[in-house]
Amino acid sequence: MNLRAILFGLFFTFASTLLHAHELTPQELQLSSERLQQERSSLVPADSITISNAVDTLVVSDSDQRAATNVMQLSDTISDAFFAPIQIFKPSPRKAVIYSALFPGMGQVYNRKYWKLPILYGGFVGFTYAITWNNGMYRDYLGAYQDIMDSNPETNRWHNLLPYGRDPETIDQNWFTDVLQKRKDYYRYYRDLSIIGTVALYMLAMVDAYVDAQLFDFDMSPDLSLRVAPALLREQQAGMLAASSYGLQFSFIF
């Protein structure tokens, strides 16, 4: 009885298994086979080595590409022309000196430093006025000195330079001749000094144009500073007490 029950149970189990396998659809069979392949591929033996090649990728956006392209284009199109746009302009020191030598102030215009023009032309106007005024006064006193020194009574330009209320017949001509000579030399000195100042300003404009063009893209560090702090100074002397003194310590940071 027990043997029959066991055989009947085995037969029932085998029949139900066959029935279950017969009921599987083709789609289910395909899914089960794919799952089995994945499980086999995921199994790695203990004594095996898995080698994988990792590839680093750099993702560059369109904006970064455009910025890099613009930088390359700007570096390739830097110009030192007089009318070049400010974005690509880099002045040439040689051209700046030549322009400034041809006409004062043109070097500053070439370097795009227009704020220096009023200072420069103001200096030229002041020196020009000084030259003109001193030269006019010098010529007046020179003519008067020449007339008072000759023996021709018809040349009397020195009468126009007499002090107020003085008469040509009663004035001491020796004293007045000395006055005319000193004033003539005085105005001639300052006329020549004004001319020298004008030439110096002209040379200074050339030097300024050259230095300005040379340091056009010079980067001044923002950390440039001066620090002032009290300090205690001690002198080390052998066999004697150290002397102390107080002062200020200046520290330059650049």
PLY file of the C-alpha trace (Angstrom):
ply
format ascii 1.0
element vertex 254
property float x
property float y
property float z
element edge 253
property int vertex1
property int vertex2
end_header
0.00 0.00 0.00
2.78 2.38 0.84
4.64 1.50 -2.38
1.59 2.31 -4.46
1.11 5.62 -2.71
4.75 6.56 -3.34
4.54 5.58 -7.02
1.30 7.47 -7.40
2.84 10.60 -5.83
5.89 10.43 -8.14
3.66 9.98 -11.18
1.47 12.91 -10.13
4.54 15.18 -9.64
6.03 14.20 -13.01
2.71 14.75 -14.76
2.20 18.16 -13.19
5.73 19.16 -14.23
5.13 18.13 -17.82
1.82 19.92 -17.80
3.46 23.11 -16.47
6.20 22.93 -19.09
3.64 22.40 -21.79
1.70 25.47 -20.69
4.71 27.89 -21.16
4.26 30.30 -24.02
7.08 31.10 -26.51
7.46 34.55 -25.01
7.96 33.09 -21.56
10.49 30.62 -22.92
12.44 33.47 -24.54
12.41 35.47 -21.31
13.58 32.51 -19.30
16.44 31.80 -21.73
17.58 35.46 -21.63
17.48 35.42 -17.85
19.56 32.24 -17.83
22.18 33.82 -20.12
22.40 36.89 -17.89
22.92 34.72 -14.85
25.66 32.80 -16.64
27.41 35.98 -17.75
27.23 37.42 -14.24
28.98 34.41 -12.81
32.76 35.04 -12.67
35.05 32.24 -11.54
37.05 32.85 -8.41
40.39 32.54 -10.18
39.55 34.82 -13.11
40.49 38.50 -13.70
38.12 40.97 -15.21
39.80 43.69 -17.29
37.82 46.74 -18.28
39.00 49.73 -20.29
37.85 53.03 -18.77
37.67 55.90 -21.20
37.70 59.43 -19.80
35.49 61.73 -21.75
35.55 65.55 -21.66
32.27 67.22 -22.38
32.75 70.67 -23.83
29.74 72.88 -24.17
29.07 75.07 -27.16
29.68 78.24 -25.14
33.12 77.01 -24.06
33.97 76.14 -27.64
32.89 79.58 -28.81
34.93 81.27 -26.05
38.03 79.25 -26.95
37.52 80.09 -30.61
37.18 83.79 -29.81
40.38 83.73 -27.73
42.25 82.05 -30.56
40.89 84.54 -33.05
41.85 87.49 -30.83
45.35 86.16 -30.32
45.72 85.75 -34.05
44.31 89.19 -34.92
46.12 91.48 -32.42
46.93 94.69 -34.23
49.00 97.80 -33.54
47.33 99.91 -36.22
46.38 103.47 -35.34
42.64 102.90 -35.89
42.49 99.27 -34.68
39.52 98.37 -32.42
40.26 98.52 -28.72
39.46 94.80 -28.30
42.42 93.69 -30.42
44.67 96.74 -30.01
48.18 96.48 -28.58
50.36 99.54 -29.23
53.86 99.37 -30.60
56.41 101.44 -28.62
58.26 102.27 -31.83
55.14 103.64 -33.51
54.20 105.57 -30.36
57.56 107.37 -30.36
57.33 108.14 -34.08
53.81 109.55 -33.79
54.79 111.65 -30.79
57.86 112.98 -32.63
55.81 113.92 -35.68
53.25 115.84 -33.65
53.14 116.28 -29.85
50.22 114.40 -28.36
49.73 112.01 -31.26
51.56 109.29 -29.34
49.10 109.66 -26.46
46.19 109.46 -28.91
47.73 106.32 -30.41
47.97 104.76 -26.94
44.30 105.65 -26.23
45.33 107.86 -23.28
43.20 110.85 -24.16
43.14 112.22 -20.60
46.79 113.25 -20.95
46.09 115.62 -23.84
44.78 118.57 -21.72
47.85 118.35 -19.48
50.23 118.17 -22.42
48.67 120.94 -24.47
48.16 123.07 -21.37
51.92 122.90 -20.80
52.63 123.86 -24.41
50.21 126.79 -24.21
51.83 128.02 -21.02
55.35 127.79 -22.41
54.29 129.45 -25.66
52.79 132.36 -23.75
55.93 132.67 -21.63
58.16 132.68 -24.70
56.04 135.25 -26.48
55.72 137.64 -23.53
59.36 137.44 -22.44
60.58 137.82 -26.01
58.39 140.93 -26.52
59.70 142.54 -23.35
63.25 141.60 -24.26
62.96 143.23 -27.69
61.55 146.43 -26.15
64.37 146.76 -23.64
66.94 145.75 -26.23
65.81 148.55 -28.58
65.77 151.06 -25.75
69.25 150.00 -24.64
70.60 150.31 -28.19
69.10 153.80 -28.58
70.44 155.14 -25.31
73.89 153.79 -26.06
74.27 155.41 -29.51
74.90 159.09 -30.18
71.99 159.63 -32.54
69.45 162.01 -30.91
66.66 160.83 -33.23
66.66 157.29 -31.77
64.76 157.71 -28.55
62.82 154.51 -27.96
64.10 154.51 -24.42
61.78 157.45 -23.70
58.81 155.03 -23.73
60.32 153.03 -20.86
60.95 155.89 -18.47
59.38 155.62 -15.01
56.13 157.49 -14.58
56.69 161.20 -13.97
60.33 161.25 -15.05
61.69 163.59 -17.73
64.33 162.49 -20.32
66.33 165.70 -19.75
66.58 165.33 -15.97
67.01 161.58 -15.59
70.40 160.07 -14.90
71.18 158.31 -18.16
73.98 156.18 -16.67
71.62 154.79 -14.04
68.84 154.26 -16.56
71.25 152.57 -18.99
72.15 150.06 -16.27
68.45 149.46 -15.59
67.75 148.80 -19.26
70.64 146.36 -19.50
69.56 144.36 -16.45
65.96 144.10 -17.59
67.06 143.15 -21.10
69.15 140.32 -19.70
66.35 139.33 -17.32
63.73 138.83 -20.02
66.19 137.15 -22.35
67.04 134.62 -19.61
63.42 133.67 -19.01
62.68 133.58 -22.74
65.49 131.06 -23.25
64.38 129.13 -20.17
60.86 128.88 -21.58
62.25 127.58 -24.86
64.23 124.92 -22.99
61.07 124.00 -21.06
59.14 123.60 -24.31
61.79 121.26 -25.74
61.85 119.30 -22.47
58.08 118.92 -22.58
58.31 117.73 -26.18
60.89 115.08 -25.20
58.83 114.12 -22.15
55.81 113.50 -24.37
57.89 111.11 -26.48
59.20 109.25 -23.43
55.71 109.03 -21.96
54.33 107.62 -25.22
57.07 104.97 -25.34
56.71 103.90 -21.70
52.93 103.89 -21.92
53.01 101.65 -24.98
55.62 99.37 -23.39
53.51 98.93 -20.22
50.14 98.84 -22.01
49.25 95.32 -20.77
51.24 95.45 -17.52
49.29 93.80 -14.70
49.55 95.66 -11.43
49.12 93.30 -8.47
46.20 94.23 -6.19
48.25 93.05 -3.17
50.57 96.06 -3.35
50.28 97.69 0.06
52.22 99.33 2.89
51.91 98.22 6.51
53.13 100.35 9.42
53.50 98.80 12.88
55.43 99.62 16.11
58.66 97.69 16.64
60.97 96.93 19.58
64.67 96.80 18.70
67.20 95.18 21.02
70.97 95.28 20.69
72.82 92.12 21.67
76.08 92.96 23.48
78.35 90.46 25.21
78.77 91.00 28.95
76.37 93.93 29.05
72.68 94.43 29.37
70.83 94.58 26.07
69.74 98.08 25.14
66.24 98.50 23.78
64.83 101.10 21.44
61.42 101.73 20.00
60.48 102.66 16.48
58.19 102.01 13.53
58.40 99.10 11.12
57.40 99.62 7.48
56.47 96.49 5.53
55.92 96.54 1.78
53.78 93.77 0.32
54.07 93.22 -3.42
0 1
1 2
2 3
3 4
4 5
5 6
6 7
7 8
8 9
9 10
10 11
11 12
12 13
13 14
14 15
15 16
16 17
17 18
18 19
19 20
20 21
21 22
22 23
23 24
24 25
25 26
26 27
27 28
28 29
29 30
30 31
31 32
32 33
33 34
34 35
35 36
36 37
37 38
38 39
39 40
40 41
41 42
42 43
43 44
44 45
45 46
46 47
47 48
48 49
49 50
50 51
51 52
52 53
53 54
54 55
55 56
56 57
57 58
58 59
59 60
60 61
61 62
62 63
63 64
64 65
65 66
66 67
67 68
68 69
69 70
70 71
71 72
72 73
73 74
74 75
75 76
76 77
77 78
78 79
79 80
80 81
81 82
82 83
83 84
84 85
85 86
86 87
87 88
88 89
89 90
90 91
91 92
92 93
93 94
94 95
95 96
96 97
97 98
98 99
99 100
100 101
101 102
102 103
103 104
104 105
105 106
106 107
107 108
108 109
109 110
110 111
111 112
112 113
113 114
114 115
115 116
116 117
117 118
118 119
119 120
120 121
121 122
122 123
123 124
124 125
125 126
126 127
127 128
128 129
129 130
130 131
131 132
132 133
133 134
134 135
135 136
136 137
137 138
138 139
139 140
140 141
141 142
142 143
143 144
144 145
145 146
146 147
147 148
148 149
149 150
150 151
151 152
152 153
153 154
154 155
155 156
156 157
157 158
158 159
159 160
160 161
161 162
162 163
163 164
164 165
165 166
166 167
167 168
168 169
169 170
170 171
171 172
172 173
173 174
174 175
175 176
176 177
177 178
178 179
179 180
180 181
181 182
182 183
183 184
184 185
185 186
186 187
187 188
188 189
189 190
190 191
191 192
192 193
193 194
194 195
195 196
196 197
197 198
198 199
199 200
200 201
201 202
202 203
203 204
204 205
205 206
206 207
207 208
208 209
209 210
210 211
211 212
212 213
213 214
214 215
215 216
216 217
217 218
218 219
219 220
220 221
221 222
222 223
223 224
224 225
225 226
226 227
227 228
228 229
229 230
230 231
231 232
232 233
233 234
234 235
235 236
236 237
237 238
238 239
239 240
240 241
241 242
242 243
243 244
244 245
245 246
246 247
247 248
248 249
249 250
250 251
251 252
252 253
